[in-house]
Amino acid sequence: MAESQSSNVVAVFNDYSSAERAVQELSNAGFPRDSISLQSNFRTGAAGRSGTSYTEEEGGITGFFRRLFGMDDDEETGIYAEAVRRGNTLVSVAAGPAQTERAAEILNRSGAIDIDRHAAAWRESGYQQYDPNARPYSADEAARERQRLETKKGESSIPVVQEEMQVGKRAVSRGGVRIYSHMVSQPVTENVTLREEHVRVERRNVDRPLAPGEADQLRDQSIEVLETSEEPVVSKRARVREEIVVGKEATERTEQVRDNVRHTEVKVDRIGSESEARDYDRDAYEYGYRMASDPRYKGRKWSEVERDLSSSYARDYPGSAWDKMKDSVRRGWDKVTGRT
């Protein structure tokens, strides 16, 4: 995995379908599709897809890398060109400074191969430098190459795993209130004063002369007096005396969730001493690769951790000189962080 000064990140994949999935992951993560380039040698179908080979562009494949990444290192560009010749597929993405690490993480997770280890295996088989006139691998040759690299020296791997705790929340019913209302009839007694009128007729014996003003009384007369009485009248009116208001109020609380997460710690113990000098370079590379994945150093720059790594390396490999192995350690570090 490599990043140029123009913030282009490039990864190498075993076949075209794996590279296509990586492109889709980048698109899903928000990288513009026109900032992503997928390149392969389609002429022989070695990558799993046939078509027109992009190596026919002006300057060939090495010219393509120089234009894309500004690489002046013929050995570095040659390694990537050789990867395409052997049937691999390359994915490059233009990313801003804040997106570079994210792009590298997606490409690594999608199955990008370790191009440095592959180049080392090529050299063991006689590869010296890229030859633009060399014949591209056929599909069968590419398949045998992949199988050879996968089974090389019976190597096995131990995955380094780290669990992450994710805490979410869900609504849980804690009960509630249900209110019913119904009408109740209740007897009520009230006192009321009623008035009644009764006509009373009295006869009085009187013996007196007719008064002068009473002469007109000598005629037919009738007097009508009405009796009245009061009776109770009942009327009802409904009045609201009380209201039952039902509502909810929400409160928040902070609850601390504790759990244990697991991760893999790897310690490499050297056995024997006959091949130590020969394996120092690979051990240094793997040490840098491992430290870059260590949570203690995540997100930190090489300049910030170099002193700590040199001390730790001296303890783990007392027979190795840091000044000689620093470049190999740095290469492993950059492989994970996507800086080269």
BABAKE-216083 format. One record per atom (N, C-alpha, C, CB): x, y, z; residue in three letters. Coordinates in pm, whole numbers, plus 50000, padded with zeros to 5 digits. Glycine has a CB too. Example, Ala and Ser with C-alpha at 12.3 -4.5 7.8 and 13.67 -1.06 7.14 Angstrom:
! residues 2
513194943150780ALA512304955050780ALA513204967050780ALA511314955350905ALA512854977550708SER513674989450714SER512905000350787SER514084994050572SER
***
This chain:
! residues 340
500854988350000MET500005000050000MET500895012350000MET499045000050121MET500605022149913ALA501485033649901ALA500685046349883ALA502455031849786ALA501195057249934GLU500565070249919GLU501585079949865GLU499975075250054GLU501265087249760SER502195096749701SER502075110049771SER501945098349551SER502945119149730GLN502895132349788GLN501595139449754GLN504085140549742GLN500935135349646SER499675141449607SER498475134649673SER499515141049455SER498725126949777SER497695120349856SER496895110149776SER496755130649913SER497595102549690ASN496985091149623ASN497395078549697ASN497395090449471ASN496425070249729VAL496675057749800VAL496445046249703VAL495765056449927VAL497395037149692VAL497285026049598VAL497435012849671VAL498335027249487VAL496655002949632ALA496704989549692ALA496704979249580ALA495504987149790ALA497284967649608VAL497384956749512VAL496504945149560VAL498864952049493VAL495724939449467PHE494824928449500PHE495144916449411PHE493354932649483PHE494884904549463ASN495194892149390ASN494414891049260ASN494894880149476ASN493154895449258ASP492344893849138ASP491424905749121ASP491534880849145ASP490814906349004TYR489994917848968TYR488724918849055TYR489614917148821TYR488094907549086SER486854907949164SER487104913549303SER486244894049174SER488234910049366SER488554915649498SER488764930649489SER489814908849557SER489414935049381ALA489634949449363ALA488324956649342ALA490564951949244ALA487394950649267GLU486084956949246GLU485334958649377GLU485254948649148GLU485424948649464ARG484754949749594ARG485374961049676ARG484834936449672ARG486684962649669ALA487344973549740ALA486864987049688ALA488874972449727ALA486704988249555VAL486205000649497VAL484805003649549VAL486184999849342VAL483964993349560GLN482604995249611GLN482634999749757GLN481794982349596GLN483534993849837GLU483654997949978GLU484065012549989GLU484674989150051GLU484995016849903LEU485415030849903LEU484245040049866LEU486595033049806LEU483485036149765SER482335044249724SER481305044949835SER481685038449598SER481055033649902ASN480105033550014ASN480565042350128ASN479885019450064ASN481875043950142ALA482415052150251ALA482425066950215ALA483825047650286ALA481995070650095GLY481875084650059GLY482955090149969GLY481855092650181GLY483885081549924PHE484905086349831PHE484275087649692PHE486135076549828PHE484445099149625PRO483865101049492PRO484365090349396PRO484185115049438PRO483465085449311ARG483855074749219ARG484925079349121ARG482635069649141ARG484885092349081ASP485885096848985ASP487265098749048ASP485435109748922ASP487355097349182SER488665098149248SER489295084249265SER488525104949384SER488565073749222ILE489035059949239ILE489395054249102ILE487945051149309ILE490555048049094SER491005042048968SER491295027348991SER492255049248913SER490815018948899LEU491045004548907LEU491795000548780LEU489684996548923LEU492984994648796GLN493844991448683GLN494274976848686GLN495075000548681GLN494274970548567SER494694956548558SER495104953648415SER493554946848604SER495884942948398ASN496284938548265ASN495234928648215ASN497714932048265ASN494264933648136PHE493154925348094PHE493504916347974PHE491974934048059PHE494644918647910ARG494914912147783ARG494914896947794ARG496244916847729ARG495494891647900THR495594877147914THR494514871348004THR496954873347970THR493714879848069GLY492704874848163GLY493294869348290GLY491884864248097GLY494564872648321ALA495214866948439ALA494584871748568ALA496684870348439ALA493954883748566ALA493344889148687ALA491904884648704ALA493404904148686ALA491414876748607GLY490044872048617GLY489094879648529GLY489574872748757GLY489624888248439ARG488764895848349ARG489534898948222ARG488244908848417ARG488904897948107SER489554900247980SER489074913447921SER489284888747882SER489894919147832GLY489514931647769GLY490744938547716GLY488774940647866GLY490704951847713THR491834959847665THR492804962547777THR491344973047603THR494084961447752SER495094963647856SER495424978447865SER496364955547827SER495414984047983TYR495724998247999TYR497215000747981TYR495275003348136TYR498034990047975THR499474992047959THR499814997447822THR500214979047983THR498814998347731GLU499065003947600GLU499095019147603GLU498014999147503GLU498835025447720GLU498885039847730GLU500315044747707GLU498365044547867GLU500415057547671GLU501725063347643GLU502615062147765GLU501595078147601GLU503825057147744GLY504765055647855GLY504665042347923GLY504555066347954GLY503685034147890GLY503565021047953GLY503145022148098GLY504865013547943GLY503205010648168ILE502725010348307ILE503605018448401ILE502634996048355ILE504935018348377THR505795026348464THR505525041148446THR507275023348437THR505245045148321GLY504865059048299GLY503575062548369GLY504745061748152GLY502645052948375PHE501385055248445PHE501625058348593PHE500485042948431PHE502505050648658PHE502775052948800PHE503475066348822PHE503625041648857PHE504375069948734ARG505045082848751ARG504055094448739ARG506185084448648ARG503125093148643ARG502135103848627ARG501165104248745ARG501365102048496ARG500795092548795LEU499795092148901LEU500355096049036LEU499205078348911LEU501535091049071PHE502075093049204PHE503295101949209PHE502405079949264PHE503825105549094GLY505035113749095GLY506235106049145GLY504835126049180GLY506245092749128MET507355084549177MET508555085849084MET506915069649189MET509685088449138ASP510935088749062ASP511765076249086ASP511735101149097ASP511325067949178ASP512055055849216ASP511675044549120ASP511745051749364ASP512605041349025ASP512305031048927ASP512065017648993ASP513435029848827ASP512755014649102GLU512555001849170GLU511155001049229GLU513604999849281GLU510695011949289GLU509365012049349GLU508275010749243GLU509165024849430GLU508365018949136THR507365017849030THR507445004348961THR507545029148927THR508654998948950GLY508814985848887GLY508114974848962GLY510264982648874GLY508114975649094ILE507444965349175ILE505954965049144ILE507674967749325ILE505334976949137TYR503904977449107TYR503624973048964TYR503354991649131TYR504504977048871ALA504334972548732ALA504454957448722ALA505374979248641ALA505394951648796GLU505574937148795GLU504344930148853GLU506824933248874GLU503724936448954ALA502514930549013ALA501414929348909ALA502034939049132ALA501274939748826VAL500254939148720VAL500624928548616VAL500084952948652VAL501904927848580ARG502334917848482ARG502034903748529ARG503824919448453ARG502104901548660ARG501884888148715ARG500404885348743ARG502684886448843ARG499514894148698GLY498084891248708GLY497364897648824GLY497884876748717GLY498014906948894ASN497344913749006ASN496594926048954ASN498384917749115ASN495764931749038THR494974943549004THR495254954549106THR493444940149000THR495344967049059LEU495654978249147LEU494444987349160LEU496864986049094LEU494254992549280VAL493225002449307VAL493915014649366VAL492114996849405VAL493655026249309SER494205038749362SER493065048249392SER495215045149263SER493195056149496VAL492175065849534VAL492845078749576VAL491285060349649VAL492345089849525ALA492845103049563ALA492115107249690ALA492645113549448ALA492875109749796ALA492265112849925ALA492925125049986ALA492375100850021ALA492125132950056GLY492665144450127GLY493435139950250GLY491565154050166GLY494155149150315PRO494965145350432PRO494145138550541PRO495645157550488PRO492905142950561ALA492095137150668ALA491495123750629ALA490985146550708ALA491525120350498GLN490895107950451GLN491905097050419GLN490055110750330GLN493195100550422THR494195090850380THR494175078250465THR495575097150384THR494175079950596GLU494185068350685GLU492915060050668GLU494335072850832GLU491775066750647ARG490515059550626ARG490575051250499ARG489345069350620ARG491115057050390ALA491225049750264ALA492125037550280ALA491755058750153ALA493275039450349ALA494205028250369ALA493545017150451ALA495475033150439ALA492755021050552GLU492095010950636GLU491085002850555GLU491405017650756GLU490335009550467ILE489335002450384ILE490014992850288ILE488465012550307ILE491114997350224LEU491814988850128LEU492444976750198LEU492884996750054LEU493044978850315ASN493604967650390ASN492524957650428ASN494324972650516ASN491384963050477ARG490294954350521ARG489684946650404ARG489224962550590ARG489764952350284SER489164945950166SER490044935050108SER488874956250061SER491254932950164GLY492074921750119GLY493284925450037GLY491254912650041GLY493774938050052ALA494984941849978ALA496154933050021ALA495324956850002ALA496974929249924ILE498104920549955ILE499284928850004ILE498504912149832ILE500224922350071ASP501454928750116ASP502444928350000ASP502044921650245ASP502514939349926ILE503334939449805ILE504804937549837ILE503124952549730ILE505264942249952ASP506674940549987ASP507024925850007ASP507014948550113ASP506154918350072ARG506414904050092ARG506384896549958ARG505384897950189ARG505464900549871HIS505424894149740HIS506704897149661HIS504194898849662HIS507164909549669ALA508394913149597ALA509584905149650ALA508674928349610ALA509614903049783ALA510704895049840ALA510654880649788ALA510614895249994ALA509444875249774ALA509304861649721ALA509724861149574ALA507844856749737ALA509404871749498TRP509834871949358TRP511364871649348TRP509284884549287TRP512004879549434ARG513474880149430ARG514084866449461ARG514004890649529ARG513454859149553GLU513954845849584GLU513864836549462GLU513174839849702GLU512934839749371SER512774831549251SER513554837149132SER511304830449214SER514374847649155GLY515214852649049GLY514854866348995GLY515204843248939GLY513764872349041TYR513384885548993TYR514414895849038TYR511974889449043TYR514814904748945GLN515774915348977GLN515144929048958GLN517034914048890GLN514524931448845GLN513854944048820GLN512804942148711GLN514874954948780GLN511914951848702TYR510824950748605TYR511354952148462TYR509744961348633TYR510884943248375ASP511254943548234ASP509994946848154ASP511894929848188ASP509904959048097PRO508684962648024PRO508434953947901PRO508754977147981PRO509454946747854ASN509284938147738ASN508914923847775ASN510554938047656ASN508844921047904ALA508514907447948ALA507054904247915ALA508784905648100ALA506784891747885ARG505444887347849ARG504554886947974ARG505484873447781ARG503324892547968PRO502414891848083PRO502054877448116PRO501134899848056PRO501774874848241TYR501384861548284TYR500044857648221TYR501294860748438TYR499934844848190SER498634839448148SER497784836848272SER498814826448065SER496514833648250ALA495624830848363ALA496144819048445ALA494204828048313ALA496634808448380ASP497144796748452ASP498414800248531ASP497434785248355ASP499294808148468GLU500534812048538GLU500224820548660GLU501474819648443GLU499274829548645ALA498894838148758ALA498304829848872ALA497884848848713ALA497484819848838ALA496884811248941ALA497964803449015ALA495864801548879ALA498944798148941ARG500024790549006ARG500864799849095ARG500934783748900ARG501074812149050GLU501834821949130GLU501144824649263GLU502004835049053GLU499824826549258ARG499094829249383ARG499174817449477ARG497624832549352ARG499014805349422GLN499084793349506GLN500474791849567GLN498734780849425GLN501494794849488ARG502864793649539ARG503104803349655ARG503884796249426ARG502614815549641LEU502824825449745LEU502034822049871LEU502454839249695LEU500844816049852GLU500024812649968GLU500614801250049GLU498624808949923GLU501284791949979THR501834780150047THR503334781050067THR501514767649970THR503934792550037LYS505384794250044LYS505904790650183LYS505774808550007LYS506814780750184LYS507504776550305LYS506554771850415LYS508354787850358LYS505354767950379GLY504414762950480GLY504094773250586GLY504964750550545GLY504104785850548GLU503874796350648GLU502454795750699GLU504174810350590GLU502264799050824SER500944800050884SER500834813550951SER500684788450986SER499644817550980SER499434830851039SER498554829851162SER498824840350937SER498744839451250ILE497914840651370ILE497194854051360ILE498774839651502ILE495874853851348PRO495164866651338PRO495244874351471PRO493684864451299PRO495504887051460VAL495524895851577VAL494154902451587VAL496684906751567VAL493434898951690VAL492034902851703VAL491854911951822VAL491134890451716VAL491024921851806GLN490674930551918GLN489174932951916GLN491454944051912GLN488524930552028GLU487094932952039GLU486844947452076GLU486464923452142GLU485744952752026GLU485304966052063GLU483934964952127GLU485274975451941GLU483734972152235MET482434971952302MET481554982952244MET482604973752456MET480374979152198GLN479414988552146GLN478194988652237GLN479024985052001GLN477875000152290VAL476765001452385VAL475635009052316VAL477215008752516VAL474475002852305GLY473305009452249GLY472225010952355GLY472775001652127GLY471035013952315LYS469945015152412LYS468645011252342LYS469845029652470LYS467695006252419ARG466405002452367ARG465335006052468ARG466364987452335ARG464135008552419ALA463015012352506ALA462424999852571ALA461925020052426ALA462245000352702VAL461704989052779VAL460474993952854VAL462774983152878VAL459364986652846SER458144990652915SER458314988753065SER456944982552864SER458034999253140ARG458114998753287ARG456744999953352ARG459025009853337ARG455644997453279GLY454304999253335GLY453755012953297GLY454324997553489GLY452565016353349GLY451965029153316GLY450695031253397GLY451655030153167GLY449825040253353VAL448585043753422VAL447435042853323VAL448675058153486VAL446365036053362ARG445135035853282ARG444025041753367ARG444775021253233ARG443265051353314ILE442225058453390ILE440865055353328ILE442505073753391ILE439915051353412TYR438535049053370TYR437645059553438TYR438065034553406TYR436545063553374SER435555072353437SER434165066453413SER435645087153381SER433265067153512HIS431895062753495HIS431005071253586HIS431755047653528HIS429715071853550MET428765080253621MET428205072853742MET427615084753527MET428095079953853VAL427565074453979VAL426375082954022VAL428665074154090VAL425235076354052SER424045083354101SER424075083754253SER422735076554050SER423875095854308GLN423965097554452GLN422765105654500GLN425305104654492GLN421995100554599PRO420825108154650PRO421275120854723PRO419975099454746PRO420515131854699VAL420825144854759VAL419545150354820VAL421425154754654VAL419595155654939THR418445161455008THR418685176355030THR418185154355143THR417695184454992GLU417765198955014GLU416465203455080GLU417995206454879GLU416495213155171ASN415315218955236ASN414895231655163ASN415585221955385ASN413565232855135VAL413055244755067VAL411775249255140VAL412775241654914VAL411595262255160THR410405267855227THR409375271555123THR410775280355313THR408165265855134LEU407095268155040LEU405995276355107LEU406525254854985LEU405405285655034ARG404355294755087ARG403015290955025ARG404695309955057ARG401985290155106GLU400625287355059GLU399685298455105GLU400145273555109GLU398725301955023GLU397695311955057GLU396315305055064GLU397685323754952GLU395535308655165HIS394175303255181HIS393205314955202HIS394105293055303HIS392075314355138VAL391045325055150VAL390185322255276VAL390125325655020VAL390105332355353ARG389285331155477ARG388095340655467ARG390145334355606ARG386905335455493VAL385665343355484VAL385075344455625VAL384625336855384VAL384845356755669GLU384255358955801GLU382995367455786GLU385285365955897GLU382085364355862ARG380875372555869ARG380905379856003ARG379545363755854ARG380765393155998ARG380795401356120ARG379415408356133ARG381985412056114ARG378905407956246ASN377645414956273ASN377945429756295ASN376895408956397ASN377345438156215VAL377595452656223VAL376225459656224VAL378495457656101VAL376095470156299ASP374855477856305ASP375265492456310ASP373955473856430ASP375305499056196ARG375695513056190ARG375025519056069ARG377245514656182ARG374885531656064PRO374265537955949PRO375205537755830PRO373845552355983PRO374595538555710LEU375385538455587LEU376165551355576LEU374475536455463LEU377405549955555ALA378255561955543ALA377985568555410ALA379765558455558ALA378205581955404PRO377925589055277PRO378685582955160PRO378295603855290PRO379815578555173GLY380585573055059GLY380205559055024GLY382045573355089GLY379305553555096GLU378945539655070GLU377615538254996GLU378895532055200GLU377085549254948ALA375785548654881ALA375855540354755ALA375295562654847ALA377045540254687ASP377175532554564ASP377275517554589ASP378375537154488ASP377285513654712GLN377365499454742GLN376025492454727GLN377875497554882GLN375015500754701LEU373705494854686LEU373535489854543LEU372595505054724LEU374235479454508ARG374175473354377ARG374715459154387ARG374965481754272ARG374625451554272ASP375155437954271ASP376695438654262ASP374565429654151ASP377335430754341GLN378825430354342GLN379315416154353GLN379385438854459GLN380515414454305SER381195401654322SER382675404354352SER381025392554195SER383205396954442ILE384635398254479ILE385295384654459ILE384815403254629ILE386395384754390GLU387115372054360GLU388505372954423GLU387225369354203GLU388795363654511VAL390135363054576VAL390745349354543VAL390025365254734VAL391925349354484LEU392595336954445LEU393555332254553LEU393365338754312LEU393555319254569GLU394515313154662GLU395735308154581GLU393845301354743GLU396915309854632THR398145304854567THR398955296654667THR399005316654512THR399715287654609SER400645279754691SER401935277354609SER399985266054736SER403005275254675GLU404305272554610GLU404605257554618GLU405465280954678GLU405215252454514GLU405625238554511GLU407095237854462GLU404665230054418GLU407815227754506PRO409245227254469PRO409445223954320PRO409975216754554PRO410355230554261VAL410755228054122VAL412235224054122VAL410495240854031VAL412525212454065VAL413905207154065VAL414505208753924VAL413925191954109VAL415645214953920SER416405215753794SER417875212053825SER416315230353729SER418525207353724LYS419915203053742LYS420795210153639LYS420055187453728LYS422025212953678ARG423015218053585ARG424375211553619ARG423095233753592ARG425055207953517ALA426345201153536ALA427465211453543ALA426615191053421ALA428325210053638ARG429485218953656ARG430745210353671ARG429285228353781ARG431815214753612VAL433095207853621VAL433765211953752VAL434015211053498VAL433975202453838ARG434565205053969ARG436045201353976ARG433805197454075ARG436515192453884GLU437905187653891GLU438285181853756GLU438085177054005GLU439555182353720GLU440065176353598GLU441205166753632GLU440545187253498GLU441185155253567ILE442295145753578ILE443155147453452ILE441775130853594ILE444355152153468VAL445265154553356VAL446305143353354VAL445955168653368VAL446385136453239VAL447335125453224VAL448395129553123VAL446615112253179VAL449635128753157GLY450735132053067GLY451965124053105GLY451045147153070GLY453065126453034LYS454335119553062LYS455445129953070LYS454655108852955LYS456385127353154GLU457585135653158GLU458785126253145GLU457655144153291GLU459765130853069ALA460955122653042ALA462135127953121ALA461285122352891ALA462885119153179THR464125122553248THR465255114253189THR464005120253403THR466435118953200GLU467595111753149GLU468555108753263GLU468295119853039GLU469235097453250ARG470235093853347ARG471425087853274ARG469655084053452ARG472555089053330THR473765083353273THR474105070553349THR474945093353279THR474215059853276GLU474535046953336GLU475865042053280GLU473405036553311GLU476745038253364GLN478065033453322GLN478005018453296GLN479155036753429GLN478375014753175VAL478345000653134VAL479764995253136VAL477704999052993VAL479954984553205ARG481264978353215ARG481224964353155ARG481734977853362ARG482244961053081ASP482374947653025ASP483844945452992ASP481454945752898ASP484164933552954ASN485534930352916ASN485594927952766ASN486054917952993ASN486574933852700VAL486824931152560VAL488164924252547VAL486784944052475VAL488294916052447ARG489504908152430ARG490284912952309ARG489164893352417ARG491574911352313HIS492414913652198HIS493604904352203HIS492874928352192HIS494174902452090THR495284893152078THR496604900452095THR495254885951942THR497444895552183GLU498794900552197GLU499754889752148GLU499104904652344GLU500664893652063VAL501564883952002VAL502984886752049VAL501474884651848VAL503654876552097LYS505064877352134LYS505824867052052LYS505264875052287LYS506844871651985VAL507644862951901VAL508944859451973VAL507934869551764VAL509164846952000ASP510404842252062ASP511284835751956ASP510114832352178ASP512514839951948ARG513444834351851ARG513964820851901ARG514604844151825ARG513984810951813ILE514484797551847ILE515734795051763ILE513384786451820ILE516794791751830GLY518054788851760GLY518744801651719GLY517794780151637GLY519944800351662SER520704812251626SER521344811251489SER521754814851729SER521184799851417GLU521894798151291GLU521394807651182GLU521754783851243GLU520094810251182SER519554818651074SER519174832451123SER518344811951013SER519614836551241GLU519204849451296GLU519594860951206GLU519794851351433GLU520824861151160ALA521284872351078ALA520484873450950ALA522764870851046ALA520094861750893ARG519344861750769ARG517924866950788ARG519314847950710ARG517334864750907ASP515934868350931ASP515744882050995ASP515294857951018ASP516824889051027TYR516654901851095TYR515764911451017TYR518004908251120TYR515984912450884ASP515244922250805ASP513744919350810ASP515754922350660ASP513344906750794ARG511924903150800ARG511374905350940ARG511714888650756ARG512134901751043ASP511664903751180ASP511434918551208ASP512674897951280ASP512324927051158ALA512174941451181ALA510924946551111ALA513424949051130ALA510684941750989TYR509484945850916TYR508224941650994TYR509464939750774TYR508224928951041GLU507044924151114GLU506874931551246GLU507164909051141GLU507984935551307TYR507904943151432TYR507214956651406TYR509324945351493TYR507634963751300GLY506994976351267GLY505534974651232GLY507724982951153GLY505224963951159TYR503834961051121TYR502974958851247TYR503774948551029TYR503544951251344ARG502804948051466ARG502604960351554ARG503534937351544ARG503634968551565MET503524980351650MET502534990551594MET504884986851667MET502464991551462ALA501505000951402ALA500064996951429ALA501735001951252ALA499854983951456SER498504979051487SER498214979351637SER498324964951435SER499234982651718ASP499064982951863ASP498224995151903ASP500444983351935ASP497144993351984PRO496305004652023PRO497075016052089PRO495224999852117PRO498225012952152ARG498995023552218ARG499505033952119ARG500175017652294ARG499715029851995TYR500315038851897TYR499345042951787TYR501525032451836TYR498085039151797LYS497115041851692LYS496955056951674LYS495755035351724LYS497015061451550GLY496825075551519GLY498035084351541GLY495725080651600GLY499145078651587ARG500345086751612ARG501285085951493ARG501045082051739ARG502105096251478LYS503045096851368LYS504325089451404LYS503355111351332LYS505075085751301TRP506345078651320TRP507305086951405TRP506985075451186TRP507355099851379SER508285108351455SER507945108651604SER508265122551399SER506695106051638GLU506265106451778GLU506585093351851GLU504785109351786GLU506705082551777VAL506855069451843VAL508225063251820VAL505785059951794VAL509055069351737GLU510325062851699GLU511185059651821GLU511105071751602GLU511285069251915ARG512135066852031ARG511615055152115ARG512215079452116ARG510275054752136ASP509705043552213ASP509925030252142ASP508195045752236ASP509775030252010LEU509945017851936LEU511385012951939LEU509495019651794LEU512325022451933SER513735018351935SER514095011652068SER514655030451911SER513545017152178SER513805011152310SER513154997452321SER513285020252422SER511894996552273SER511194983752279SER511864973352190SER509724985552238SER512334977652072TYR512984968451979TYR514284963152039TYR513264975451845TYR515024971852108ALA516284967552170ALA516034956852276ALA517014979552231ALA514904958052347ARG514584947852449ARG514194934652385ARG513464952752540ARG513394935352275ASP512914923052212ASP513984916252127ASP511704926152126ASP514874924152070TYR515914918751982TYR517284924252026TYR515624922451832TYR517794919252136PRO519034924952192PRO520234923352101PRO519334918552324PRO520204913952008GLY521354911951921GLY521284919951792GLY521504897451889GLY520294928451776SER520104935851650SER520314950651675SER518684933251592SER520954957251579ALA521224971651592ALA520064979651533ALA522564975451520ALA519504988751611TRP518364996651567TRP518675004851442TRP517905005851680TRP519875010651435ASP520225019051321ASP520175011251190ASP521605025151340ASP520514998251196LYS520514990251075LYS519114985351040LYS521454978351091LYS518294983251141MET516984977451118MET515864987851112MET516674967451226MET516175000451140LYS515145010751150LYS514335012051021LYS515765024151185LYS515025011250905ASP514305012750779ASP513295001550758ASP515295013150663ASP513674989250797SER512744978050782SER511544979550876SER513454964650808SER511824984250998VAL510734986751094VAL509794997551038VAL511304990951233VAL510385008050983ARG509585018950928ARG508715014150811ARG510505030350881ARG509265005150729ARG508484999950616ARG507264992250666ARG509364990850527ARG507434983950769GLY506284976750826GLY505284986150887GLY506744966750930GLY505764996650954TRP504895006851014TRP504055013750905TRP505735017451093TRP504725017950797ASP504045025050691ASP503055016150617ASP505065030750594ASP503325003050616LYS502414993950549LYS501024994650613LYS502954979750554LYS500964995450745VAL499684995750817VAL499055009650809VAL499874991650964VAL499875020050826THR499335033650831THR499075039450694THR500265042750905THR499545032450587GLY499265037050452GLY500095048850407GLY497845040450440GLY501235050850469ARG502045062450434ARG502955059950316ARG502855066550550ARG503225047250280THR504055044550161THR503345034450075THR505475039550200THR
***
